[in-house]
Amino acid sequence: MTVKTRNHRSASRKAESMQPVTEIVTTTHPRSGLRTSYRVTVSAVERAEVISESGVAVGLAARLTIQDGPGRRPVTIMASRLIGEGDWYTDAMTERGGRVHRSRGFGNRQGSPRRLMSDVADMLTICAYDARLIEQGEPGQPLKLTKVRAKRKKAAAQA
């Protein structure tokens, strides 16, 4: 059984309704020196929590689209970064039309988890900072989410 929860606070609402961010990211392969450019569109970065048989996973979930050329099919990626992790990981990867390259649940790190390219991961981290979702998220450093403040006065008034 998997239960997904979303925390609806002002920063989360901002992240859920964020305008898509599009950038051209150029990477260089470390061994061959081959340079490749990608068009990356981040459509959502939000706080997420999933309770499953393997435990509780709390962190950030992101949805982005990568296209490596004008005539190429875009690939949609669902990525996550859990509290305490130093990198973003790919949870699911699909092409337009339904072809599935990879499919795992949020925060599933069993088997062989795949890290996201560092340039794309930096873009996701910047989006999370802009949405005020994280306190610390530099590459290689453990992720720290911002604290959630309960609105007790409004809850008491509604009860």
C-alpha positions as CSV (number, residue, x, y, z in Angstrom):
1,M,0.0,0.0,0.0
2,T,1.3,3.4,-0.9
3,V,-0.1,6.6,0.5
4,K,1.0,10.0,-1.0
5,T,0.5,13.2,0.8
6,R,1.2,16.8,-0.2
7,N,1.7,19.6,2.3
8,H,-0.4,22.6,1.2
9,R,1.4,25.6,2.4
10,S,2.0,28.9,0.6
11,A,5.4,27.9,-0.8
12,S,4.0,24.5,-1.9
13,R,1.2,26.2,-3.7
14,K,3.7,28.5,-5.4
15,A,5.7,25.4,-6.5
16,E,2.6,23.6,-7.8
17,S,1.5,26.6,-9.8
18,M,4.9,27.6,-10.9
19,Q,5.5,28.7,-14.5
20,P,7.6,26.3,-16.5
21,V,11.3,27.2,-16.5
22,T,13.1,26.4,-19.8
23,E,16.9,26.5,-20.3
24,I,19.5,25.2,-22.7
25,V,22.0,23.1,-20.8
26,T,25.3,22.2,-22.4
27,T,27.3,19.3,-20.9
28,T,30.7,17.9,-21.7
29,H,31.4,14.2,-21.4
30,P,34.3,13.7,-18.9
31,R,36.2,11.1,-20.9
32,S,35.6,11.9,-24.6
33,G,35.2,15.7,-24.3
34,L,32.0,15.5,-26.5
35,R,29.8,18.6,-25.9
36,T,26.0,18.1,-26.1
37,S,23.2,20.6,-25.6
38,Y,19.8,19.8,-24.2
39,R,16.6,21.9,-23.9
40,V,15.4,21.3,-20.4
41,T,11.9,22.4,-19.2
42,V,11.1,22.1,-15.5
43,S,7.4,22.1,-15.0
44,A,7.1,21.3,-11.3
45,V,9.2,21.0,-8.1
46,E,7.3,20.2,-4.9
47,R,7.6,18.8,-1.5
48,A,6.4,15.1,-1.3
49,E,6.0,12.4,1.2
50,V,5.2,8.7,0.4
51,I,4.5,5.9,2.9
52,S,5.1,2.4,1.6
53,E,6.1,-1.1,2.7
54,S,9.8,0.0,2.6
55,G,9.2,3.0,4.9
56,V,8.6,6.7,4.7
57,A,10.2,8.8,1.9
58,V,10.2,12.5,2.4
59,G,11.8,15.0,0.1
60,L,11.4,16.8,-3.2
61,A,9.7,15.6,-6.4
62,A,10.3,17.2,-9.8
63,R,8.9,16.8,-13.3
64,L,11.0,17.9,-16.2
65,T,11.2,17.4,-20.0
66,I,14.5,17.0,-21.9
67,Q,14.9,17.3,-25.7
68,D,18.4,16.9,-27.2
69,G,17.6,18.2,-30.7
70,P,14.9,20.0,-32.7
71,G,13.8,16.8,-34.5
72,R,14.1,14.5,-31.5
73,R,11.4,13.2,-29.2
74,P,11.3,14.9,-25.8
75,V,11.7,12.6,-22.7
76,T,9.7,13.4,-19.5
77,I,11.5,12.6,-16.3
78,M,10.2,12.3,-12.8
79,A,13.1,12.9,-10.4
80,S,13.4,13.0,-6.6
81,R,15.8,14.0,-3.9
82,L,15.2,12.7,-0.3
83,I,16.1,14.4,2.9
84,G,19.8,13.8,3.6
85,E,20.7,12.9,0.0
86,G,23.3,14.9,-1.9
87,D,22.0,14.2,-5.4
88,W,18.9,14.1,-7.5
89,Y,17.8,10.6,-8.9
90,T,15.6,9.6,-11.8
91,D,12.4,7.8,-10.7
92,A,10.7,7.5,-14.0
93,M,11.5,8.3,-17.7
94,T,8.9,8.2,-20.5
95,E,8.7,9.4,-24.1
96,R,5.8,11.1,-25.7
97,G,3.5,8.4,-27.0
98,G,3.8,6.1,-23.9
99,R,7.2,4.4,-24.3
100,V,8.5,3.8,-20.8
101,H,12.3,3.8,-20.3
102,R,12.3,3.5,-16.5
103,S,9.6,3.3,-13.9
104,R,10.0,3.4,-10.1
105,G,8.1,4.9,-7.3
106,F,9.0,8.2,-5.6
107,G,12.2,7.8,-3.7
108,N,12.8,4.1,-4.6
109,R,16.6,3.6,-4.4
110,Q,16.7,-0.2,-4.5
111,G,18.7,-1.9,-7.2
112,S,20.7,0.5,-9.2
113,P,19.5,4.1,-8.8
114,R,20.4,6.5,-11.6
115,R,21.7,10.0,-10.7
116,L,20.5,12.9,-12.8
117,M,23.1,14.8,-14.8
118,S,24.7,17.4,-12.6
119,D,23.8,20.4,-14.8
120,V,20.1,19.4,-14.8
121,A,20.2,18.6,-11.1
122,D,21.6,22.2,-10.5
123,M,18.6,23.6,-12.4
124,L,16.2,21.6,-10.2
125,T,17.9,22.8,-7.0
126,I,17.7,26.4,-8.1
127,C,14.0,26.0,-8.8
128,A,13.6,24.5,-5.3
129,Y,15.4,27.5,-3.8
130,D,13.2,29.9,-5.7
131,A,10.1,28.2,-4.4
132,R,11.5,28.4,-0.8
133,L,11.2,24.6,-0.4
134,I,14.8,24.0,0.9
135,E,17.2,25.5,3.4
136,Q,20.3,23.6,2.0
137,G,20.6,21.7,-1.3
138,E,24.0,22.3,-2.8
139,P,25.4,19.3,-4.7
140,G,27.0,16.7,-2.5
141,Q,25.5,18.3,0.7
142,P,22.6,16.6,2.5
143,L,19.2,18.1,1.6
144,K,17.4,20.1,4.3
145,L,13.8,21.1,3.7
146,T,12.3,24.3,5.1
147,K,10.2,23.8,8.2
148,V,6.5,23.6,7.9
149,R,4.6,26.0,10.1
150,A,1.2,24.8,11.2
151,K,-1.7,27.3,10.9
152,R,-3.4,26.4,14.2
153,K,-5.6,29.5,14.4
154,K,-7.3,28.9,11.1
155,A,-7.8,25.2,11.9
156,A,-9.3,26.0,15.3
157,A,-11.6,28.6,13.7
158,Q,-12.9,26.1,11.1
159,A,-13.6,23.4,13.7
